[in-house]
Amino acid sequence: MKQSTYRDMHLLNEVTNSPDATQRELSQRIGAALGLTNLMLRRLAKKGYIKITGTKRSRIRYLITPQGILEKSRLTYEFIHYSLQLYGRVRSFLREQLTQVAKAGHRRIVLCGTNELAEIAFLTIHEMGLELVGVVDDAPSRQQFLGRSVRSVAEIGAFAYDRMVVASLRWGDGGLDRLAALGVPMERLIVLPESGFANPNVQTAALDRMLANHASAVSLPETSEAISLAEPRSH
């Protein structure tokens, strides 16, 4: 899914929910520059997806049209399809990597990240019967993640672990250098690759926003319910 396609969907959704929002407010909500938001609104209006009413800036309203509602539904379906494909690829990748870890006799896992991809990693770790010894994140914004305490990645030295699952694509650049500076051996890392999951036209930061803003498309049950779902099935 192209980043421009996602932004169109997001903008149509924001116009639907907040027709009185200003251009600046819309730009902040979709994570785009003000000038780009202006161009997007004009393009969507030209296509007949939205109607711009009013003459003064303080009274301008953006109204979605019936044609725009159909387009938003189409884009939402495309996004959900893309998200489910991503979910399957991430889960398959983690199963393969963690199977090799278990075969080597390693069982203690630290999870780095608290986004929707981390939810997939959390369930996969439990599904495979491995031990999740801790959850860390860069400047964590919450204290709990699926019933587990979240600590700063700077505290990684407090954990005894065999592997760290880096479950956030934003760690694919300079973040890995920071982990190395904190003393995390590179050979202990399991990193979600930037290629093979996301469409190359979608930047990694944009992908995190996509999953965060539309978590209902890929979110999983929390806490005890999530753990019960993750229990290994008997064959």
C-alpha positions as CSV (number, residue, x, y, z in Angstrom):
1,M,0.0,0.0,0.0
2,K,1.5,3.3,-1.1
3,Q,2.0,6.0,1.5
4,S,-0.1,8.4,-0.6
5,T,-2.9,5.9,-0.7
6,Y,-2.9,5.6,3.1
7,R,-2.9,9.4,3.5
8,D,-5.9,9.7,1.2
9,M,-7.7,7.1,3.3
10,H,-6.7,8.8,6.5
11,L,-7.6,12.3,5.3
12,L,-11.1,11.1,4.0
13,N,-11.6,9.5,7.4
14,E,-10.7,12.7,9.3
15,V,-12.9,14.8,7.0
16,T,-15.8,12.5,7.8
17,N,-15.3,12.6,11.5
18,S,-14.4,16.4,11.8
19,P,-15.8,18.5,8.9
20,D,-15.1,21.7,10.9
21,A,-11.4,20.9,11.3
22,T,-9.0,23.4,9.9
23,Q,-6.3,22.5,7.3
24,R,-3.7,22.8,10.0
25,E,-5.6,20.4,12.3
26,L,-6.0,17.9,9.5
27,S,-2.3,18.1,8.6
28,Q,-1.4,17.3,12.2
29,R,-3.8,14.4,12.3
30,I,-2.5,12.7,9.1
31,G,1.1,13.5,9.8
32,A,1.7,15.5,6.7
33,A,3.0,19.0,6.0
34,L,0.4,21.8,5.8
35,G,1.3,22.5,2.1
36,L,1.0,18.9,1.2
37,T,-2.4,18.7,3.0
38,N,-3.6,21.6,1.0
39,L,-2.7,19.9,-2.2
40,M,-4.3,16.6,-1.1
41,L,-7.6,18.4,-0.2
42,R,-7.6,20.2,-3.6
43,R,-6.9,16.9,-5.4
44,L,-9.6,15.0,-3.5
45,A,-12.1,17.9,-4.2
46,K,-11.2,17.8,-7.9
47,K,-11.9,14.0,-8.0
48,G,-15.3,14.7,-6.4
49,Y,-14.5,12.9,-3.1
50,I,-14.9,16.0,-0.9
51,K,-16.6,19.3,-1.2
52,I,-15.0,22.5,0.1
53,T,-17.6,25.1,1.3
54,G,-17.2,28.6,2.6
55,T,-15.1,31.6,1.5
56,K,-13.3,32.8,4.6
57,R,-10.5,30.7,6.0
58,S,-12.1,30.6,9.4
59,R,-15.4,29.3,8.0
60,I,-14.2,26.8,5.4
61,R,-15.6,23.3,5.8
62,Y,-14.5,20.0,4.1
63,L,-17.5,17.7,3.5
64,I,-17.1,14.1,2.2
65,T,-19.4,13.3,-0.8
66,P,-21.2,10.0,-1.5
67,Q,-18.5,9.3,-4.0
68,G,-15.9,10.0,-1.3
69,I,-17.6,7.6,1.1
70,L,-17.3,4.8,-1.5
71,E,-13.6,5.6,-2.1
72,K,-12.9,5.7,1.6
73,S,-14.5,2.2,2.0
74,R,-12.5,0.9,-0.9
75,L,-9.2,2.2,0.5
76,T,-10.1,0.9,4.0
77,Y,-10.7,-2.6,2.5
78,E,-7.3,-2.3,0.7
79,F,-5.6,-1.3,4.0
80,I,-7.1,-4.2,6.0
81,H,-6.0,-6.6,3.3
82,Y,-2.5,-5.2,3.4
83,S,-2.4,-5.3,7.2
84,L,-3.5,-9.0,7.3
85,Q,-0.8,-9.9,4.8
86,L,1.7,-8.0,7.0
87,Y,0.5,-9.9,10.1
88,G,1.0,-13.2,8.4
89,R,4.5,-12.4,7.2
90,V,5.6,-11.1,10.5
91,R,4.2,-14.2,12.4
92,S,5.8,-16.6,9.9
93,F,9.2,-14.8,10.2
94,L,9.1,-14.9,14.0
95,R,8.1,-18.5,14.1
96,E,11.0,-19.5,11.9
97,Q,13.5,-17.4,13.9
98,L,12.3,-18.5,17.3
99,T,12.3,-22.1,16.3
100,Q,16.0,-21.9,15.5
101,V,16.5,-20.2,18.9
102,A,14.7,-22.9,20.8
103,K,16.6,-25.7,18.9
104,A,19.9,-24.0,20.1
105,G,18.6,-24.3,23.7
106,H,17.9,-20.7,24.2
107,R,14.5,-19.8,25.8
108,R,14.8,-16.3,27.5
109,I,13.5,-13.5,25.3
110,V,13.3,-9.8,25.8
111,L,10.8,-7.9,23.6
112,C,11.8,-4.5,22.4
113,G,8.7,-2.4,21.3
114,T,5.1,-1.9,22.4
115,N,3.3,-1.3,19.1
116,E,1.0,-3.6,17.1
117,L,3.9,-5.6,15.7
118,A,5.0,-6.2,19.3
119,E,1.6,-7.7,20.0
120,I,2.3,-10.3,17.3
121,A,5.7,-11.0,18.7
122,F,4.3,-11.3,22.2
123,L,1.7,-14.0,21.2
124,T,4.3,-15.8,19.1
125,I,6.7,-16.0,22.0
126,H,4.0,-17.5,24.3
127,E,2.7,-19.8,21.5
128,M,6.2,-21.4,21.2
129,G,6.5,-21.9,25.0
130,L,9.5,-19.5,25.3
131,E,10.1,-17.3,28.4
132,L,9.4,-13.6,28.0
133,V,11.7,-12.2,30.6
134,G,11.0,-8.5,30.0
135,V,9.5,-5.8,27.7
136,V,11.5,-2.6,26.9
137,D,10.9,0.4,24.7
138,D,12.6,3.6,23.8
139,A,11.1,6.3,26.2
140,P,8.1,4.1,27.0
141,S,4.8,6.0,27.0
142,R,3.0,3.4,29.1
143,Q,3.8,1.3,32.1
144,Q,2.1,-1.9,31.0
145,F,2.0,-3.9,27.8
146,L,-0.3,-6.9,27.6
147,G,-0.1,-7.3,31.4
148,R,3.7,-6.9,31.5
149,S,5.7,-4.0,33.0
150,V,7.5,-1.9,30.4
151,R,11.0,-0.6,31.2
152,S,13.3,1.8,29.3
153,V,15.6,0.2,26.8
154,A,18.4,1.9,28.7
155,E,17.7,-0.6,31.5
156,I,18.4,-3.7,29.3
157,G,21.4,-4.6,31.5
158,A,18.9,-5.6,34.3
159,F,17.7,-8.6,32.3
160,A,19.3,-12.0,31.7
161,Y,18.2,-13.0,28.2
162,D,19.3,-15.1,25.3
163,R,17.7,-13.1,22.5
164,M,16.0,-9.8,21.9
165,V,13.1,-9.5,19.5
166,V,13.1,-6.0,18.0
167,A,9.5,-5.7,17.1
168,S,9.4,-2.2,15.7
169,L,10.5,-1.2,12.2
170,R,11.7,2.2,13.4
171,W,14.6,0.5,15.1
172,G,16.0,-0.6,11.6
173,D,18.2,2.5,11.3
174,G,20.2,4.2,14.0
175,G,18.3,2.4,16.7
176,L,20.4,-0.7,16.3
177,D,23.5,1.3,16.9
178,R,22.0,2.6,20.1
179,L,21.2,-0.9,21.2
180,A,24.8,-1.9,20.5
181,A,26.0,1.1,22.5
182,L,23.8,-0.1,25.4
183,G,25.7,-3.4,25.3
184,V,23.3,-5.6,23.4
185,P,25.3,-8.1,21.3
186,M,24.2,-7.9,17.7
187,E,24.2,-11.7,17.5
188,R,21.4,-11.8,20.0
189,L,19.0,-9.6,18.0
190,I,16.1,-10.8,16.0
191,V,15.1,-7.8,13.9
192,L,12.0,-7.5,11.7
193,P,13.5,-6.8,8.3
194,E,12.4,-3.6,6.5
195,S,12.2,-5.5,3.2
196,G,9.8,-8.4,2.7
197,F,7.1,-7.0,4.9
198,A,6.2,-3.5,4.0
199,N,5.6,-2.2,0.5
200,P,8.9,-0.4,-0.4
201,N,6.8,2.7,-1.2
202,V,5.8,2.9,2.5
203,Q,8.3,4.5,4.8
204,T,8.9,2.7,8.1
205,A,7.7,5.6,10.2
206,A,4.6,5.8,8.1
207,L,3.9,2.1,8.7
208,D,4.1,2.5,12.4
209,R,1.5,5.3,12.1
210,M,-0.7,3.2,9.9
211,L,-0.8,0.4,12.5
212,A,-1.2,2.8,15.4
213,N,-4.0,4.8,13.8
214,H,-5.9,1.8,12.6
215,A,-5.1,-0.7,15.3
216,S,-8.5,-2.3,15.1
217,A,-7.4,-3.9,11.8
218,V,-4.6,-5.9,13.4
219,S,-4.9,-5.5,17.2
220,L,-5.1,-8.6,19.3
221,P,-6.9,-9.3,22.6
222,E,-5.0,-8.1,25.6
223,T,-3.6,-9.6,28.9
224,S,-5.1,-12.9,30.1
225,E,-7.2,-13.4,26.9
226,A,-4.2,-12.9,24.7
227,I,-2.1,-15.3,26.8
228,S,-4.9,-18.0,26.6
229,L,-5.0,-17.5,22.8
230,A,-1.2,-17.9,22.7
231,E,-1.1,-21.3,24.5
232,P,0.3,-24.0,22.3
233,R,-2.3,-26.2,20.7
234,S,-2.3,-29.9,21.3
235,H,-2.0,-32.0,18.1
